[in-house]
Amino acid sequence: EDQVTQSPEALRLQEGESSSLNCSYTVSGLRGLFWYRQDPGKGPEFLFTLYSAGEEKEKERLKATLTKKESFLHITAPKPEDSATYLCAVQANFGNEKLTFGTGTRLTIIP
Amino acid sequence: EPEVTQTPSHQVTQMGQEVILRCVPISNHLYFYWYRQILGQKVEFLVSFYNNEISEKSEIFDDQFSVERPDGSNFTLKIRSTKLEDSAMYFCASSLSSGNTIYFGEGSWLTVV
C-alpha cells in the first residue's frame, strides 16, 4: 500500500526565515510526486510535479527536490502570504491514476 | 486560467437523503476524479473516471456512491442515502491525460445532520 508521511506537522517561522518541509514516501514504482498548497476551506492548489530522483523545480520562493525515498519543499525568505498547509501526494505506476496524500504541513509565517 | 468549478459550495442534508454534487472540469480534460477530506484529516481518493466509465475506485466508494457525466461538461457525484460519516469536503478534480497534473476545484462542503 502506498504511504506518504509529512513532517513536521506544523511549522512556525519568522518572515524571512528559510526552512524545509519533508515528504517521505513508499510506493510500488513512483510515477509522480506532487506538491499542493491548501488554504483553509479551499481546494488543493497545484505547485509542482516531480518524476525522477534528482529532479528539482522552483517557483518564486519555493523549491522542490526529489530522492528515491523523499521529497523536500524548501522555502526561502518566506512571507506571511506563504502561510498555508502544504500537501504532498504520490501517484504510483502506469495505469494507476489516484493520488495518495500525506496529512500535510501547516506552515505559519509570522510578520 | 481554466479552473474546475463545483456546486454547491455548501450543502446541509438530513441523514438518509440523496445528495448530488456537481462539477465542471477544465474543458479539454479527459480524466475526472472525486476526492474527499473529512475535517482535520487527509485528502482521500474516491474514484477516477475516464472514457465514460469508472477506471478506479477506493474502498470508500461503495454502492451508496455513483458518478456520472450526463453531458459534455458536467461530472456529478451522487450519494444515495447519506450517513453522518459522509460529512466532509468533496473535491472534484481533472487532468488532461494520464499521469498529467491533476487540478482540483474549491470543494463542496457536505454536512449530514
Chai-1 contact restraints between the chains, C-beta under 6 A:
chainA,res_idxA,chainB,res_idxB,connection_type,confidence,min_distance_angstrom,max_distance_angstrom,comment,restraint_id
A,R31,B,G99,contact,1.0,0.0,6.0,A-B,restraint_1
A,K42,B,E106,contact,1.0,0.0,6.0,A-B,restraint_2
A,G43,B,F91,contact,1.0,0.0,6.0,A-B,restraint_3
A,G43,B,F104,contact,1.0,0.0,6.0,A-B,restraint_4
A,G43,B,G105,contact,1.0,0.0,6.0,A-B,restraint_5
A,G43,B,E106,contact,1.0,0.0,6.0,A-B,restraint_6
A,G43,B,G107,contact,1.0,0.0,6.0,A-B,restraint_7
A,P44,B,F104,contact,1.0,0.0,6.0,A-B,restraint_8
A,F46,B,T101,contact,1.0,0.0,6.0,A-B,restraint_9
A,T49,B,T101,contact,1.0,0.0,6.0,A-B,restraint_10
A,E97,B,S48,contact,1.0,0.0,6.0,A-B,restraint_11
A,E97,B,E56,contact,1.0,0.0,6.0,A-B,restraint_12
A,K98,B,F45,contact,1.0,0.0,6.0,A-B,restraint_13
A,K98,B,E56,contact,1.0,0.0,6.0,A-B,restraint_14
A,F101,B,K42,contact,1.0,0.0,6.0,A-B,restraint_15
A,F101,B,V43,contact,1.0,0.0,6.0,A-B,restraint_16
A,T103,B,K42,contact,1.0,0.0,6.0,A-B,restraint_17
